[in-house]
Amino acid sequence: LKTSFKGFYFDTPSSLPQTIHQTFDLCFEGLERGGLFLYDVVQPGKKKLTQTSVTRTLVGDPGSTYKYLGLRLFSHPWVDVDAN
């Protein structure tokens, strides 16, 4: 990370209170089990469609979107949209 992302800083899990780290770890495991991390398909240079080498997800308010590399991503709601 230090060579690819100059100035990138991250905290090690041991630098956080254990309960916070465990809570986030469980959340990410749930996203993984739910199949919410997906590969993007991009078309660089208007040529062949290519699958990205990393997975990503977008979580947010129902209906929210994010545009990345010309691709519109729709969020997975972080609330139960069936409950009021």
Buried (B, 14 or more C-beta within 10 A) or exposed (E): EEEEEEEEEEEEEEEEEEEEBEEEEEEEEEBEEEEBEBEBEBEEEEEEEEEEEEEEBBEBEEEBEEEEEEEEBEBBBEEEEEEE
